[in-house]
Amino acid sequence: MIRPFFALLAMAASSLALSNAYMVYFEPGIDALGAIRAHFQAQGLQYTIRTSIDNQFANMVSFQLDSRPHGNVCAQLSDLEGFKSCSAVKSIGRPGPVQPVLNGHRELE
C-alpha cells in the first residue's frame, strides 16, 4: 500500500506545545477579544494577544500568558459567554527527509 505524501510528512514532523499559549474559539457575535481581555484583567494576569479573528468563518483569540498559569486555563475560560472550545497552541517542526515509497516498500539504494 502506498501511503499518501501528507501522511509521510505528518509522520516525519514533530510537535511541541508552546509555553502558556492557547487558542479559544467563541460563538459568532461574541466580542471574543473583549472577553479575554476582561477575564485576564479581572485575574490580574499579564498576557500577550498572538492573534484574533472575528469574521463569518471563525471567532477566535490566541494568547500567551506571561507567567505559568494556576490550574487549567481552558477550564477557567469555559465559563465565558459564548465559549466553544480551547486548546494549547503547538508548534509543528519542519518535517525531515522522506524516503520515496514504491509498491508499498522503500526503495533500496
Buried (B, 14 or more C-beta within 10 A) or exposed (E): EEEEEEEBBEEBEEEEEEEBBBBBBBEEEBBBBEBBBEBBEEEEBEBEEBEBBBEEEEBBBBBBBEEEBEEEBBEBBEEBEBBBEBEEBEEEEEEEEEEEBEEEEEEEE
